[in-house]
């Protein structure tokens, strides 16, 4: 559904929840580059989004025109398995508080960022938006997925009951500046990039990779997601969920080889088959957003090359970074 009334104005007051995270950071960079300078951000120390009173007071005082909910408790498979209570409770608290406070403070529009893990483990591929709630979830991240589904349903409930223009966006696997490289909590692409770099620097003959390399995944550069978020804020006003991805997937083996090529690691890949593969395939159907006129612009190889440059400049100790 397109609606010209939701066009953004340069002086709109825009609140980005989670501005220091991977997605929020990319969105703030893009908004500033496009001339939107009336941005509101708050650190967790300033406003704890789990605290209902603090969130209501903040929204009542600031009264943003637009809100983007990119704040969440996130992590990889291990983090999800280790802390299911926190993943469920904290994400529900954040969502409930921000979504309700945005409505009460009269926000013109809210964009809620979900996740592709809301879809059933064995959804049809590529996954259409209609697959939501059509089967059991992947058990390892079920608490996080259920919290995100509740956020989608709350936005839809506000739309139905109060006519609120609250939209929900489901991104695929993301990577880019601001990513997490902690091997305990990171996602596949960032972990592989760090491993390949460290293997190259140490002169190792091989690099160990989890699983079999067979599963297929889709990866979207976070700057492409930020562009999609801005596009949807301006052009999409339906409470029905909408997918954002690149429309192509790659096997973990092909991804590992691409990363090693970009990084310049010439050793062998060794597969640790005792480690889990996860879902066999996860690719989003992005025909809905493409019909509206958006498509990604950053190829995986270019994106990984840019990401590696950022990693060298921002993550690696300077003594290591100088040995490129």
N, C-alpha and C positions, 0 to 999 in steps of 0.2 A: 504494500500500500504506500503510495507516494503522497506527500502532503507538503505543499510549498510553505505552509504556515510555520513549519519547524525549522526553516532556514536560520542558521546561526548569524548573530550580529557580532561585529568586532568587539563591542563593549559588553557583551554578555558576561555575566559572572559565572565562571565554570569551576566547579569543585571536582578535583580528581582525588578520589580515595585510593590510597596505595601508590602515591606519586613516587615513592623511592624504590618501588619494585620494578621488575622487568617490563611489564606492560605499562604501568603508570608512568614510569620514567620516559619511555618511548613516546607516549601520548603528550606529555608535557613538552618534550623537545619539539614535537611536530606543531602543537598549538602555538608555541612561541614563534616558530619559524613562519607560521601562516598569519602572524599578527594578532593573535588572541592573547592579550597581555593581562586581562582581568582574571587571573587564575588564583584559585584558593587551594592551598595545600596545608596540611597539618601533619606533624610527626606523631607517632604513637604516644610519645611523652606529652604532647600538647592535648591531643584528643584520643583517648583509648576507645576505639570503635566498638569494643565489647561492652562498654558502659552506657547503658540506655540514657541515663540522665545527661551525661556529658555530650552525647551525640545530639540529643534534642535541643540542648542549650546552644550548641554550636550552630545547628541549622537555623534556629530561631534568631540568632544574632546575625549570621551572615546572609541568610536567604539567597542561596545561589539560584540562578536561572536554570542552569543545567548541572547535572551530577553524573559522574561516571564512577561506577563501583568496581574498581580494579583491586581492591584490598581483599586478601584472603589468607588463610593459613594454608600453605602449599608445601609439597615435597614429593620426592620420588616414591618408588614402591616400598623401600625399607621404612621410610618415615611414616607412611600410611599404615603399615603393618604394626609399627611400634606404638603409635599414639592414636588409635581410632576414636577414643573419647574426645580428645582435644580437637581432632579434625572435624568431628560432628558438631560439638557444642560451640566452639569458637566461631566457625563459619556461620552457623545459624544465628548466633548473637550479632555478628557484624552485619549480616544481611538484613535481619529483622529491624535492627536499629536504624540503619542508613536508609532503607527503603521507606519505612514509615515516617521517619523524620523529614525526608525529602518531600513526601506528600503533604505533611502537616505544614511545612514551611512554604508550600506553594511553588515548588520547582516546576518549571514548564516541561521538562523532560528528564528522564533518568535512563541511563544505559547500564545494564547489569551484565558483567562478564561471567559467563559460565565456563564450561569445559567440555571437550569431546568425550570425557570419561562418563558423562551422564548417559551415554547410549549403552544398550545391552552389549554384553561381551561378544555375543555371536550375531550382531546386527548385520543386515545385508551390506555389501560393499559395492560402490561407495555408499556411505551412510546418509540417508535422507533425514531431514528434520522430523519426518513422520515416524521414525523408528523409536522416538522417546517413549519409554514405559511399555515397550512391546516385548520385553524379555528380561531375564535376570542380568544383574550387573557383574562386572569383573570383581571377584571377592576382595582382591588386595586393596582396591581403593573405594570400596562401597561406601564407607562413612562420608568421605569427601564428595562423592557423586550424589549421595542422597541430600546432603546439605545444598549442593548446587541446584538440584532438581527443586528443592523447596524454595530456593530463591526465584527460580523461573516461575513457579506456581504463585508465589506471592506477588510478583510483578503483574502476572496475568489477572490475579484477583483484584488488585488495585485498578487495573484497566477496566475490568468488568463492573466492579461495584461503584467506582468513583469517576470513571472515564479518564484515568491518569494515562499520560503518554509515557509508559514505562516499557522499554524494549529489552530483549535478552539476546545476547550474541554468544555463539558457541565456537571458540577458536580451536584449531588443531594444535599439535605439538609446536611449541615456540622455541626460538633461540635468538641470541643477539646480545648487545651491550647490556650489562647489568645482570647477566645470567649467574647462576650458582655453580661453582666448580668444586664444591665439597663432594668428594666421592661417596660420602655416606648419604647425602641428600639430593644430589644433582640428577638431572635427567640425562638420557642417553647421549645426545649430541655434545653437550658441554663436557661430560665425563670423558668421552672419546677424544675430544680435542685436547684436553689436559693430559690424558694418558699418552697420546701420540707425541705431544711436545716434550714430555718428560722422558719418554723412551728415546727420542732424538737427542736430547741434551746429554743423556747418560751414555749414549752410544750402545744402547741395548740392541741385541740381535732379534728380539721378538717383543710383541706386545700382546698381553692377555686381554681377551674380550669376552664378556659374559654371553652365555647361551650358545645357540647354533649358528646365528647369523641369518637364519631363514625368515623370521618375521619381517613384515613390511610396515613401514611407518611413513607418515607425511610430516614434513617440517616446513614451517612458515617463519620467515624472518620477522622479528617483532616490529620493525619499522613498517612492514606491510600491514600488520594487524593494526597499528596505530592509524595508518591511512584509511583502513576499512572502518574503524571506529568513527573517525571524523566524517567519512562518507555516510555512514548510517545515521549519525546524529542529524545530518542535514537532509537525508533522503528516505528514511524508513520510519514509519509510525505505526507498525502493527505489533500487537502483543504476541504474535506467533514467533517462535524462536527462529534464528537465522544462523546458518553455518558460515564460518570464515576459514578458508584453507588455501592451499596452492593448487589443489586439484590433481596432484601427482604424488605417488608414493615411491619408496625406494627400500630395498632390503637392508637390514642392519649390516650385512657383509659389504654391500655396495657403498653404504654410508661410511663404514670404517675405512674402506679403500680410498674413497674420495678425500676424507679428512687426512689420512696419512700422506696422500699426494700433495695436498695444499700445505701441510705442515713441513713436508720434506723428510718424513720418516721412511727409510728404505728397508726396514727389517720385515720379519714375517709376522702374520697375525696368528695367534694361537687361541682356539676357542675353548672356553671353560664350560663344558656341557653340563656340569653339575648345577650351574646357575639357571634361574628361570628365564623363559623366553617371553612370558606374558601373552597377551592376545596375539593370535596369528597375524592379523592384519587390521589396520585402522586407517581408513581414508574417508574424508568427508565429501559428500555431494555438495558442491558449491554452485550448482546451476541457478539457485534462487538469487544469490547476491550478484552473480554475473549478469543475469537478466536485468537487474537494476542499473547496471553499467559500471560495476567495479571489478577489477581483476588485479592480482598481485604483479609486481614488477621486478622483484629480486630473485634471480635464479639461485638454486641451491649452491652451486659452485661459487658464484660471486658472493653470496651471503656468507658462506663459510670462510672465504678469503678475508672479507671485511671483519668478520667476527674474530678471526685469528689475529689480525692487526690490533683490534681492540684489546684482546687478551694479552698480547705482548706489551701494550702500552699501559695497561691498567691492573693486570693481575700478577704477572710474573715479577719476582724481585728484580730490581734494575740490573744487578750483576748478571742475572741469567738473560735478561732481555737484550743486553748488548751483544750477546753471541747469537745473532740471527742466522 
